[in-house]
Amino acid sequence: MRTELVTTLKRQATELLADLERDREPILITQHGLPSAYLVDVESFETMQQRIKLLEGIARGERALEEGRTVSHEQAKERLSRWLK
């Protein structure tokens, strides 16, 4: 992963954005030698957000199972049919 100084971002934002669009590789921005932010292209960011939502849904489902909050197959089909209307 590429690392750039915040001053480089300030001075060469257009070039960094062009590199980001071309390479689709996140850029770590540092300030005073410490990690400050990641610069990522829009498509990668949106994909990450979708994956996070999916993983959160799986985690909620696992918690529901652990807590015994389940329904039968027939109940699930009925709920889905109402939801899909």
SULDA-V296982 format. One record per residue. N is the residue number from 0. PSI is psi in radians with two decimals (* if undefined). Layout:
<<N/PSI> <N/PSI>>
This chain:
<<0/2.45> <1/2.50> <2/2.37> <3/2.66> <4/2.66> <5/-0.55> <6/-0.59> <7/-0.71> <8/-0.74> <9/-0.72> <10/-0.49> <11/0.67> <12/-0.79> <13/-0.75> <14/-0.73> <15/-0.72> <16/-0.66> <17/-0.75> <18/-0.75> <19/-0.77> <20/-0.69> <21/-0.85> <22/-0.42> <23/0.56> <24/2.17> <25/2.63> <26/2.18> <27/2.17> <28/2.23> <29/2.63> <30/2.17> <31/0.63> <32/0.04> <33/2.54> <34/2.34> <35/-0.69> <36/2.83> <37/2.42> <38/2.06> <39/2.68> <40/2.77> <41/-0.79> <42/-0.78> <43/-0.73> <44/-0.80> <45/-0.67> <46/-0.76> <47/-0.71> <48/-0.72> <49/-0.73> <50/-0.71> <51/-0.78> <52/-0.74> <53/-0.81> <54/-0.66> <55/-0.67> <56/-0.72> <57/-0.76> <58/-0.72> <59/-0.72> <60/-0.72> <61/-0.70> <62/-0.71> <63/-0.72> <64/-0.81> <65/-0.59> <66/0.00> <67/0.30> <68/1.45> <69/2.85> <70/2.84> <71/2.93> <72/-0.76> <73/-0.74> <74/-0.69> <75/-0.76> <76/-0.74> <77/-0.79> <78/-0.74> <79/-0.69> <80/-0.66> <81/-0.69> <82/-0.60> <83/-0.10> <84/*>>
